Amino acid sequence: MTVQDQKDLVEAVAAWLRFEVLCKHDDFLSEDILAYPLSLFFANRRYSLEPERPYPNLKPPEGRGRRQAVDYAFLAPRTRQLTGFMELKFAPDTKYLLGDVVRLWELAGDRYLLLATVRPLNNDYWQRVSKFLPMEVGVPRQFGEDEVPDLKKQHDEWLKLLRAPMSRRVRRKRQYKARLVALHKPPSPNDPDRATVALWQIFDWEKKRDDDEVSMQRVTEAPQATNAG
């Protein structure tokens, strides 16, 4: 996505949520229903969304289980080539947000995490989020397992499901970088605009090679891409 597309996406989802609240549809809002405004937003842009795309490189599920899937994949309109991924969460517990960060980090291309809700999110919630995602718009921040206690555990659990890790660098220390692309929050607690929408982009940790990292070729079903747009 372009920078403008990223900002417009956040405002479009926030506007749709406010419309639904004014229509008294609060109780019907969910992560699944957010597929509707997302499909409208991307319909006339230079790429399309594919929902529930199975994660590349996963081991076959045991028994009759369904392969785990990323919420949305970005596809180039003509070639249908994978160019990026997006995970969506509707007011989740923060531990599920970190799980999405871990899974996005192990993918190729542009990677986004979209949080959307009309529920009040207090300062304590944002404090917990800030431990593994930046809260200052436009300022990238690096995170590692020293700052995020559950990062190593969640990453190890995810690696067990993969045929091979897809990270460009496999380190003894798990590290990634994230940037808050855009944020829409209610002007005040009593404002009719109750929508909170945040969009983060996840990156590999850009760092020179050192003694505790081993370079390896990225393994993925899709070629590396720079932009979803």
C-alpha positions as CSV (number, residue, x, y, z in Angstrom):
1,M,0.0,0.0,0.0
2,T,1.1,3.6,-0.6
3,V,1.4,5.8,2.4
4,Q,-1.8,7.6,1.4
5,D,-3.6,4.3,1.1
6,Q,-2.6,3.3,4.6
7,K,-3.9,6.5,6.1
8,D,-7.1,6.4,4.0
9,L,-7.7,2.8,5.1
10,V,-7.7,3.7,8.7
11,E,-10.1,6.6,8.2
12,A,-12.4,4.6,6.0
13,V,-12.7,1.8,8.5
14,A,-13.3,4.4,11.3
15,A,-16.0,6.1,9.3
16,W,-17.8,2.8,8.6
17,L,-17.6,1.8,12.3
18,R,-19.1,5.2,13.2
19,F,-21.9,4.7,10.7
20,E,-22.7,1.3,12.2
21,V,-22.8,2.7,15.7
22,L,-25.2,5.5,14.7
23,C,-27.4,2.8,13.1
24,K,-27.4,1.0,16.5
25,H,-25.6,-2.0,15.1
26,D,-23.0,-2.2,17.9
27,D,-23.9,-5.7,19.0
28,F,-23.5,-7.1,15.4
29,L,-20.0,-5.8,14.9
30,S,-17.2,-8.4,14.7
31,E,-14.0,-9.2,13.0
32,D,-15.8,-11.1,10.3
33,I,-18.2,-8.2,9.5
34,L,-15.2,-5.9,8.9
35,A,-14.6,-7.9,5.7
36,Y,-17.3,-5.7,4.1
37,P,-15.7,-2.3,4.5
38,L,-12.3,-3.7,3.6
39,S,-13.6,-5.2,0.4
40,L,-15.2,-1.8,-0.5
41,F,-12.0,0.0,0.2
42,F,-9.8,-2.2,-1.9
43,A,-12.3,-2.7,-4.8
44,N,-11.0,0.2,-6.9
45,R,-7.4,0.1,-6.0
46,R,-4.4,-1.5,-7.8
47,Y,-4.5,-4.7,-5.8
48,S,-7.1,-7.1,-4.4
49,L,-7.6,-9.0,-1.2
50,E,-7.8,-12.7,-0.7
51,P,-9.3,-13.7,2.6
52,E,-8.2,-16.6,4.7
53,R,-5.0,-17.4,2.7
54,P,-3.2,-20.4,4.2
55,Y,0.1,-19.5,5.7
56,P,3.0,-20.4,3.4
57,N,5.3,-23.2,4.5
58,L,3.1,-24.7,7.2
59,K,3.3,-28.3,7.9
60,P,0.1,-30.3,7.0
61,P,-2.4,-30.2,9.8
62,E,-2.9,-33.2,12.0
63,G,-6.0,-35.2,11.4
64,R,-8.8,-33.3,9.8
65,G,-7.7,-29.9,11.0
66,R,-7.8,-26.9,8.7
67,R,-4.5,-25.2,7.8
68,Q,-4.1,-21.9,9.7
69,A,-4.7,-18.9,7.5
70,V,-3.7,-15.3,7.5
71,D,-6.7,-13.0,7.5
72,Y,-5.9,-11.3,4.1
73,A,-3.4,-11.6,1.4
74,F,-2.6,-8.8,-1.1
75,L,-2.6,-9.9,-4.7
76,A,-1.4,-8.1,-7.8
77,P,-4.4,-7.6,-10.1
78,R,-3.0,-9.1,-13.3
79,T,-0.5,-11.7,-12.2
80,R,-2.3,-12.6,-8.9
81,Q,1.1,-12.7,-7.4
82,L,1.3,-12.4,-3.6
83,T,2.7,-9.0,-2.5
84,G,1.8,-8.8,1.2
85,F,-0.4,-9.8,4.1
86,M,-2.7,-8.3,6.7
87,E,-3.9,-9.6,10.0
88,L,-7.1,-8.1,11.5
89,K,-8.2,-7.9,15.1
90,F,-11.4,-6.5,16.6
91,A,-10.5,-5.4,20.1
92,P,-8.5,-8.5,21.0
93,D,-6.6,-9.4,24.1
94,T,-3.1,-8.1,23.7
95,K,-1.6,-11.6,23.7
96,Y,-3.3,-12.3,20.4
97,L,-1.9,-9.1,18.9
98,L,1.6,-10.3,19.7
99,G,0.8,-13.7,18.1
100,D,-0.1,-11.9,14.9
101,V,3.1,-9.9,15.0
102,V,5.1,-13.1,15.3
103,R,3.3,-14.7,12.4
104,L,3.6,-11.6,10.2
105,W,7.3,-11.4,10.9
106,E,7.7,-14.9,9.4
107,L,6.1,-13.8,6.1
108,A,7.4,-12.1,3.0
109,G,6.4,-8.9,1.4
110,D,4.4,-6.0,3.0
111,R,3.0,-7.0,6.4
112,Y,0.2,-5.1,8.3
113,L,-1.7,-5.5,11.5
114,L,-5.0,-3.7,11.7
115,L,-6.8,-3.2,15.0
116,A,-10.4,-1.9,14.9
117,T,-13.1,-1.6,17.6
118,V,-15.9,0.6,19.0
119,R,-15.2,-0.6,22.5
120,P,-13.5,1.8,24.9
121,L,-9.8,1.1,25.2
122,N,-8.3,2.5,28.4
123,N,-4.7,3.7,29.0
124,D,-3.8,0.4,30.6
125,Y,-4.7,-1.4,27.3
126,W,-2.5,0.9,25.3
127,Q,0.3,0.6,27.8
128,R,0.3,-3.2,27.3
129,V,0.3,-2.8,23.6
130,S,3.2,-0.4,23.7
131,K,5.4,-3.1,25.2
132,F,5.6,-4.8,21.7
133,L,4.2,-2.2,19.2
134,P,5.0,1.5,18.8
135,M,2.4,4.1,19.7
136,E,3.9,7.1,18.0
137,V,2.7,7.5,14.5
138,G,5.4,7.3,11.8
139,V,8.3,6.5,14.1
140,P,9.7,2.9,13.7
141,R,10.7,1.1,16.8
142,Q,12.7,-2.1,17.3
143,F,11.7,-4.8,19.7
144,G,13.5,-7.9,21.0
145,E,12.9,-10.7,23.4
146,D,14.6,-8.8,26.1
147,E,11.9,-6.1,25.9
148,V,9.0,-8.6,25.1
149,P,9.1,-11.5,27.5
150,D,6.6,-13.7,25.6
151,L,8.3,-13.1,22.2
152,K,10.6,-16.1,22.3
153,K,7.9,-18.5,23.6
154,Q,5.4,-17.5,20.9
155,H,7.9,-17.6,18.2
156,D,9.2,-21.1,19.2
157,E,5.6,-22.3,19.3
158,W,5.0,-21.0,15.7
159,L,8.2,-22.4,14.4
160,K,7.0,-25.9,15.4
161,L,4.2,-25.6,12.8
162,L,6.6,-24.5,10.0
163,R,8.5,-26.8,7.6
164,A,11.4,-24.3,7.9
165,P,11.7,-20.7,9.3
166,M,11.2,-18.0,6.7
167,S,13.1,-15.3,8.4
168,R,16.1,-14.0,6.5
169,R,18.1,-14.3,9.7
170,V,17.6,-16.9,12.4
171,R,19.0,-15.6,15.7
172,R,19.2,-16.8,19.2
173,K,17.5,-13.6,20.0
174,R,14.1,-12.8,18.4
175,Q,14.0,-9.3,17.1
176,Y,11.7,-7.3,14.8
177,K,10.8,-3.7,13.9
178,A,7.3,-2.1,13.7
179,R,5.8,1.2,12.7
180,L,2.4,2.7,13.6
181,V,1.3,3.9,10.2
182,A,-2.0,5.6,11.2
183,L,-4.2,5.9,14.2
184,H,-7.8,7.1,14.7
185,K,-9.1,7.5,18.2
186,P,-12.3,9.0,19.6
187,P,-11.9,12.7,20.4
188,S,-13.4,12.2,23.8
189,P,-15.0,9.3,25.8
190,N,-18.6,10.7,25.2
191,D,-18.1,11.5,21.6
192,P,-20.4,9.8,19.1
193,D,-17.3,8.8,17.2
194,R,-16.4,5.7,19.2
195,A,-14.2,4.1,16.6
196,T,-10.6,3.2,17.3
197,V,-8.5,2.0,14.3
198,A,-4.8,1.5,14.3
199,L,-2.6,0.2,11.5
200,W,1.0,-1.1,12.0
201,Q,3.5,-2.3,9.5
202,I,5.9,-5.1,10.5
203,F,9.5,-5.3,9.3
204,D,12.5,-7.5,9.6
205,W,15.1,-6.2,12.1
206,E,17.6,-4.3,9.9
207,K,21.0,-5.0,11.5
208,K,24.5,-5.9,10.4
209,R,25.5,-9.5,10.8
210,D,26.9,-10.4,14.2
211,D,28.1,-13.5,16.1
212,D,24.6,-14.5,17.2
213,E,22.9,-14.6,13.8
214,V,23.0,-17.0,11.0
215,S,22.0,-15.9,7.5
216,M,19.7,-18.2,5.6
217,Q,17.7,-17.9,2.4
218,R,14.1,-16.9,2.8
219,V,11.7,-19.8,2.2
220,T,8.3,-18.7,0.9
221,E,5.7,-19.6,-1.7
222,A,5.8,-16.1,-3.2
223,P,8.7,-14.0,-4.6
224,Q,9.9,-11.1,-2.5
225,A,7.9,-7.9,-3.1
226,T,8.5,-4.4,-2.0
227,N,5.0,-2.8,-2.2
228,A,1.5,-4.2,-2.2
229,G,0.5,-1.3,-4.4
